[in-house]
Amino acid sequence: MLILGIDPGSRVTGYGMVESRVGSLRAVDFGTIVPPPGLDLIDRLPHIAAALDRLAERANPDVAAIEDLFHARNSRVALQLAQVRGVALLSLLRAGLPVHEYAPRLVKKAVTGYGAADKEQVSRMVRMLLHLEGSLPAGDASDALAVAICHAHSSTSLQQTRLAARI
């Protein structure tokens, strides 16, 4: 299964593609979508959508996973993130992908075992789980890979539960 993970952000949106096979995970691609600097949010949204459209078409993933909203203290930040998520969701759904949403704490717990892990801990575990050599992926790309890993773990657990119910 090829999983496209998305970490939506109003300035930088991370993406990570993970191949999940029985007992193993492999990073296929990862990076960030960064609209041109100096644009208002409304003008960044089409850049994010177009980049996700191209990514979905090029990579042809089986499924997408996206980080859900967190509880932001600043309502303006939460609203901006919600707009980016809406654009990302529309792009993924237009591509015909099943989309799964995961809370940030669940993503952190799936990758590190601790729901309040910091970005550095998540990044180190992503590198270990995906056997990435060299420097850590950029924060937003690492977070997107973590979302994809979370889905891989969740879908494996679901498949095991369904199998156990049949026995």
Secondary structure as GFF3:
##gff-version 3
##sequence-region A 1 167
A	DSSP	beta_strand	2	7	.	.	.	ID=ss1
A	DSSP	beta_strand	13	21	.	.	.	ID=ss2
A	DSSP	beta_strand	24	33	.	.	.	ID=ss3
A	DSSP	alpha_helix	41	59	.	.	.	ID=ss4
A	DSSP	beta_strand	63	67	.	.	.	ID=ss5
A	DSSP	alpha_helix	75	94	.	.	.	ID=ss6
A	DSSP	beta_strand	99	102	.	.	.	ID=ss7
A	DSSP	alpha_helix	104	112	.	.	.	ID=ss8
A	DSSP	alpha_helix	119	129	.	.	.	ID=ss9
A	DSSP	alpha_helix	139	166	.	.	.	ID=ss10
###
